[in-house]
Amino acid sequence: MIGVLNRNVNPADKIRLGREDYIQRGVILLAVAFLFVALLMPLSSMLVKSLENADGEFVGLSNFVTYFSNPVLFESVANSLQIALTSTFIVIVMAFLFAYGLTRTCMPGKKTLRALTLLPLFAPSLLPAISLIYLLGNQGIFKGVLFGESVYGPIGIVIGMCFWVFPHVLMIMVTALSNSDARLYEAARVMKASPMRTFFTVTLPSAKYGLISASFVAFTLVITDFGVPKVIGGEFNVLATDIYKQVVGQQNFQMGAVVSVVLLLPAVISFMADRIVQKKQVAMLSARAVPFVPEPNKLKDRMFFVICGLIVTAILLVIGMAFYASFITFWPYNTALTFNNYNFEEVGASWDFYFNSLEMAAWVAVIGTAVVFFNAYLVEKGRAFEPVRNLLHLMAMIPMAVPGMVLGLSYIFFFNEPGNPLNVVYATMAILVLNSVVHFYTVCHLTSVTALKQIDGEFESVSSSLKVPFYVTFWKVTLPVSLPAVLEISVYLFVNAMTTVSAVVFLYSTDTMLASISVMNMDEAGNTASAAAMAVMILLTCLTVKGVHWLLSQKLLTVTQGWRTR
């Protein structure tokens, strides 16, 4: 019987199947090679540079000894940890209260309040810092609120960080508090447990993994950010500003590499700890679980509406101040409104910087979405080279643990090497696009993998049995079904490319100056109003793109995803 079956197999089919297998293996190897060249080799160059002196001679750990023996430099480590821990604690409390109000109460205006909390995602981290200067600075509207303390230092950094990090943490907390079993709360009521006891025995344990994950995310975002401490940090040095001063201010690339390695360590440790915690996470909802539906409680609903309203008011105040500042003639002596601040040529900037950002963000969205999603498809749906596919998945997780400034400095060491054949991309738009794609790779990869896991593997099995090449299945089946995730990834990449500062602060040239960098430069030169104007343009652009994305997705989903409504 077996012999009969073998005789019925067309030898041409064997050749075709083998050829497809080789194609898939080749594509997977190309994906691994891409991340190896664009991520691992630059990081390796930075590590090597930290062990060399100015002449390129190997000196071992002497640079690290020099760094840690300098009290001024070592103080930056303590300052960074202080800011990160303080900001993380405050933002976790705020996000938990807000998420609790959204998921566990019947307070009015939930959708509106939730939408308004997303606004900081579309603004560069420089924007809250600039607003705080007008609100709490030496000539600020509410400077008396600080009781004589200066906003230029840890206070301003913490406030700015809480504003910028809050929406990221809130998304995690809402997810953590959304999945609850109503039977547990019913049991607590039957046992006459007090609200406080119910909170500590039911609510908090069910959300503990979300709390831990959100804490690691907040800590990493704060300790690696450059924009806020650069604008409002004053003389309060942190690791991110130290890297900038060493590289740009003193041209000490070796010490910059050392500080980068030091900054890399807490980010990597935080990332690894988060992954370990996630592996220990267990399902909080069983198949028999009853979804929790909050019951009206006037006192509770009003209390959380006030809390959430105050947080949203603070967000709107910061953003509104940025808009107002962009039209002020000369603060605080001439508050007449003018459009002159948007004439960037008068302050040594240009609208070309804004259009450079648009171009860069568009390329990042198009190229990044295509590369990340297809690579995720190879990882999740590929049939060949399982060990290499696992390696590709592991490499895709690394960028999340690498701060933007560290990656940018690594690119200088690697792509600016005279003997590197890829040296041609240095100081071009291409290196900015490549850096941004790699920097934001992990989140997009995880989003893609999550979307692909929801598609039954039978599509690939049927395609294989019908001798349909995997790339045809990808183009005609997988991609249309995953269109919502693809659109979300593209917008995510565009917005982050428009707003990022740390990832590109070392890589721009005169011809590729970006809007986010010009905000920093204008503020540094004392042109704060013009800096606010450019930051507002970035915010409006990102909001516009998000609006277009929503309208486009509705149209495309109606055409391509009609099966979802049947």
N, C-alpha and C positions, 0 to 999 in steps of 0.2 A: 504493500500500500504506500509506504514511504517513497519507494522507488518511483511509483507512478506519479506521486505528487511532485517529486523532484524533476521528472521528465516534463511536467506541464509548466514549469517555471521558465519564463523567457530569459535567456542570459542577458539580454539587453536591460531587463529590469534590475538585475543584480548590479550591473554597471552603473545604472542611473541612481540606484539607492546608495551605492558606495560613493558616487560623486557628490550627492547631496550631503552625505555624512562628512565628507572632507570639507565641503563648503562651510558647514556649520562649525566644524572644528577650527577652520581658518578664521572665521568671524569672531569666535570666542577668544582665540589667541590675539587677534587685533584689539579686542576690547580690553584684555588684560594688559597688552602692550601700551595702550593709550593711558591707562591709569598709572602704569609703571613709569612712563616718561613724564607725565603731567603732574604726578603726585609724589611717588616714592623717590625718584632720582633728585628732584629739587630739595626734598627734605634731607636726603643724604648729603647733598652739597652743603646745606646749612650746618649739619652736625659736624662735618669735616672742617668747615670754616671756623667753628667755635673752638676747635682744637689747634688752630694755627695762629701764628703771629702776623704782623702786618706784611712781612716779607714772604708769607706762604710757608714758613717752616713749622713743622710739627712741634708743639710745646705741651701737649697733653692737657691736663686740667688746670694749668697755671692761670688761664683766663678766668676760669670759674673761681679760683682762689682769690684772684684780684678783685673780682666782683663782690664776693661775699665778705671780703675783708674791708671793703669800703662801706662805712656806716651809712653814708648818704645814699648809695646805690641799694644797699640791702634794705634800707627803710622802705623802698618801693614795694618790696615783697609783702611786708607787714601792712602797708597802706592798702594794697590790692586785696589782701585777704579780709581786712577790716571792712572795706567798702562792699565786697562781694557777700560776706556773711550778713552784714546789716541790711543791705538791699534785698537779699534773698528772703530774710525773715519778714520784712515789711510787706513785700509784694506777695508772698505766700499767704499771709493773713488777709490782705485785701482781696486777692483772687478767690480764696476759699469762701469768704463772706459773700462776695458777688456771685460766685457759682452756686452757693447754697440758696441765695435769693432767687436765682433763675430756675433751679431744679426742685427746690423743696418748699416753695411758697406760691401763693396765688397773687403776688403783687402785680399791679397794672403796668403796662408798657414794657413787658419783657423783651419783645422783639426789637423795639426801638433802642432800649438801653444796651442790648447785646450788640446791635449794629454799631452804635457809637463807640463802643470799646475797641472796635477794630481800627479806628482811625490812626492810632500810633504806628500800625504796621505799614502804612503808606508814606510815612515821613522818615527822613534820615534822622539818626540819633542826635545830630547837631541841632535840630529844630527845638526840642525841649530845652536844651542848654541855652540857646539864644533867647527864648521866651523868658526863662528864669532870670536872665540879666535885666530885662525890662520889668519883671514882676517883683523880684527880690534883691536886685543889685543895689549898688550904692545910691543910685537915683531911681530905684524901683518904686512902683505904685504901692506895694505892700511890704516895703522894707522893714517896717516896724514889727511885723509878725515874727521876725527872727530874734527880737529882743537884743539887738546890738551885735549879734553874730553875723559873720560874713557868709554870703552864699558862695563866694569863690573859694571852694575847698571841699571837704568831705560832705558838708550839708547839701550843697548844690549838686554834687555828683550823685549822691544817694537819691535825691528827689528826681533828677533827670533819668536815672537808671530805672526807678520804679515806674515812671511814665512809659518808657520805651519797652521794658520787659513785660509789663502787666498783661497785654493781650496774648503773648505767647504762653504765659503761665495759666491764664484764664481758660484757654482752649483745652488744656490738659485737665484742669480741675472740673470743668463742665462735663467732660467725658467721664471722669472718675465718679462724679456724683449722680450721673444720669442713670447708671445701671444699678438699681437697688431692688431688692426683693421685698415687696409690701408685707409678706408673711412675717418677716422679722419684726417689723414695727407693730403688727397686730399682736404678735406674741408678747412684745414689750408692754403694750397696753393691757393685755390680759393679766400680766404679772404685776400690773400697777407700778411699773418703773417710772421714775421721774423723767422729765424731758432731758435733764442733764445726764442722767445715767444712760438713757437711750442713746444720747449723742455719743458718749464715750464707749459704749458697748456695741452699738450697731452702726451708726453713721461713720464714725471715724475709722473703725477697722475696715469697712468696705471701701474706703477711699484712700487707705494708707499707701498703696502702691502708686496711685496718682499723685499723692502728696510728695512722696520720695522722688519720683521721676520729675515732677515740676520743680522741686528744690534743686536737683542737679542741673536742669536746663537753665534755671534762673542764675545759678552760681556761675555756670560756664559763660553765659551771655554777658554777665556783668564784668567778670574778671578779664574778659578778652576784648571788651569794647574800648574804642579809642576816641570816638567823636565827643562824647559827653565830657570826660576828663580833660580833653584837649581844650575845649571852649571855656569851661567853667571851673576847671580844677585849680587854677591859680598856681601857687607854688607847691601844691599837694601832688607829689609825684606818684604815679602807679606804673606797673610794668609796661603797659601799652604805650604810655607817653615816654617812658625811658627808652624803649626801642626807637621811637621816632627821633628823640634827641641824640641818641648815639649815632644813628645812621645819617639823618639829615643835618643835625646841628654840628656834630663833631666829625662826621665822615669816618667814624670808628666802626667799620663793618664787623670786625671780629667780636667786639664787645656787644654789638647789636645782635649777632648770632647767639652769643651767650645768654643775653636777656630773653631772646626768643625761645631758647631751650628751656629756660626757667619758666616762662609763661606757658610753654607747651605742657609741662608736667602737671599742673593742677587741672588743666582741661582734659588731658588724657586720663588722669585718675578719676575725675568726675564722670567721664564717659564710661569707663570700665565699670565703675561702681553701679552706674545706672543699668548697664547691660546685665550685671549679676543680679540685681534686684528684679529686673524684668523676667529673668529666667525662673525666679522663685515665685513669680506671680501665679496665682491659681484663679480659676473661674469663680466669680462671685454670683453668677446667675446660673441656675440649673434649668433643665427643660420644663420643670414644674413651677418655676418662679412666676410670681404675679407682679407685673409692673407697678411701681410705686406712683400713685397719683396724689399730689398734695391736696389737702383740704383747706378751705378758707379759714383764716384766723386773722381777724382785723388787726389786733395788736402786732402780731408777728409780721403780717404782710406790710403794714405801715412802717414798722421799724426797718425792715430790709429794703423797702422802697426808698427810705431816707438815706440809708447807707449806700445803696447802689447809685442813687441820685447824686450824692455828694462826690462819689468817685468819678462819675461821668461829667459832673460839673467841673471838676478839676482838670479832666482831660480836655474839655471844650475850652476852658480858660487858657490853658497852655497853647492850644492850637489857635484860638481866637487872638491871643496876644501876638503870636507870630504874624498873623494876617495884618493886624493893626500896626505892628512895628514896621512892616514892609511899606507902609504908606506915610509914615511920619517923616517930616522934613528934617528935623534935627532934635533928637531927644536929649533932655527934657525941656529945652529952651524954646523950641518952635514945634508945636504939635500939629501944625497945619498939615492936611493930607495932600499928598502929591504922588504922581506916578514916576517921578524922576528916579526913584530908587531902582526901578526896573530898567533904567538905561545903564546897563552894566559897563559899557565902554568908558563911562566917566570915572570909574573906580578901578580901571585896569583889568577888568574882566571882559567877557564877551558873551553874546547869545550863542556863539559857536560852541561854547562849552556845554550849553544845554542840549544843543543838537547832537554833539558828540555822545552825550549820555543816552539820548534817544537811540542813536545808531547802535551803540554798544549793547544796550538793553534788548533791542530787537534781535540782534545777532545771538545774544545769549539765550533768549527765549526760543528761537527757532532751532539753533544748533544743539543747545542743551537738552531741549525736550526730545529731539530725535535720537541723540546719543544715549541719554539716560534711559528712556523708555525701551529702546531696542535692546540695550544691554540687560535691562531687567527682564525682558522677555527671554533672552538667552539663558539667564540664571534660572528663571522659574519654569519655563516651558521647553527648554532645550533637552535633547536626548543624549547628546554626545559629551564626552569629556567631563564627567561629573566632578572629579577632583578639581579641575580647572574652573568649572562653574562655581564651585564652593569658594575657590580662591578669589574669583571675581566679585562674589558677594561680600567677602571679607574686606577686600580692597575698597569696595564701595562704601563701607561703613567708616573708614578712616577719616575722610574729610570733616566729619562732624566734630572730631576731637582736635582739629587743627585750627587755631585762631587765624583770622584773616591776615593780620599783620605778619604772622610767622610764615604763612604761605607766600605772601607777597615778597618778603625778604628772601625766601628760598628761591623764588623765581629769578631774582637778581643774580644770586650766586650761580645758578645753573645756566640760565639762558644768556647771561652776559659773559660767559666763559668764551674766550677767543677761539679755542679749539672745538667748541660745540657747533656742529653743522646746523643746529636749530637757532643759532645766534641771530639769524635774519629776522625772527619775529620779535626780537627785543625792541622796546620803544615804539611798537606799532599797536594798532587797534586789536590785532590778533591775540597778543599776549594778554590784554585786558579781558577779552572774551574768554580765552582759555582759562585764565585764573578764576574768573567768576563762575564758569561752569563747574570747575572742580570744587570750588569753595562751597557751593550750594548743592553739590551732587547728592549727598546722603539723604536729605529729606525727600528729594524727588525720587530717588531710588526706592526708598521705603514706601512712598505713595504708589509708585508703579507696581511694586511687588504685591502690595495689598490689593490693588485692583485686579491684578492678574490671578491672584489666588482665588478670587471669586468666580473665575471662569473655569468651567468643568474641563478636565484634561481630556475628555472624550473628543473634543474638537481636533486636537493634535493626533489622537489615536486613529480617528476616522480618516483624517487627511493622509496619515502615513499609510494606511491600508489601501487608500485610493491612489497612492503614488503621487500625491500633491506635495510639491516642495514646501518646506517650512516657511520660507519667506512669502510665498503666495498666501498661505494660511494666515500669517501675521498681517499682511496688507488687507486681505478681504474679510477676515473674520475678527481677529483679536483687536486690531486697531479701531474699527468702528464700534465694537462693543465697549472698549475702554475709553471712548472719546471724552466722557466727563472728566476722568482722571488726567488725560492728556491736556485738556484745556486748563485745568487747575495748575498743573505743573508749569505750563507756559507762562501763566500770569504770575505765579510764585517767582519764577526766574526773572521775569521782567521787572517786577517791583523791587526785588532784592538787588538786582544789578543797578537800578536807578538810585537806590538809597544808600548803598554800601560806601563806606569810606576806608575802613581798615584794610580791605582786601586789595585796594588799588592805589593806596596812598604812595607806594614806592615805585609804581610801574608806569605812571602816565608820563608823557612827554609834552613838549610845547604844542605839538599838533594834535595830541589826544587828551588834552585837559578836559576833565569831566565836571559836571555841575556840582556834584557832592564835594569834590575837592575844592572847587572855587568858593563854595560856602565857607569852608575852613580858612582858606587864604584871605578872603575878604574880611572875615571876623578878626583874623590875626592882624590885619592891616588897620583895624579900627573902623571899617565900613560895615558896622553891624546891621544897619537897616537894609543895605543891599544884600548882605548875607541872608537876612530873613526873607527878602524877596525871592532869591534863588531857591531857598528851602521851600517856600510856598509853591513855587513853580513845580518843584519835584513832587510835592504832595498832591497838587491838582492833577498833574500828569498821571500819577499812579491811580488816583481815584477815577479819572476818566477812562483809563485802560481797564480798570476793574468793571466799570459800568458797561463799556463796550463788550467786555468778555461775558458779562451776564446776559446782555441782549443777544449776542452771537450764539452763546451756548443754548439759549432758549430756542432759537431758530434751528440750529443744527440738531439739537436733541429731538426736536419735533420731527425733523426729516429722517434722521438716522436711528433714532431710539424709540420709534413708535411702538415697538413690541413690548416696551416696558409698561405701557398703559393698557394693554389688552388683558 
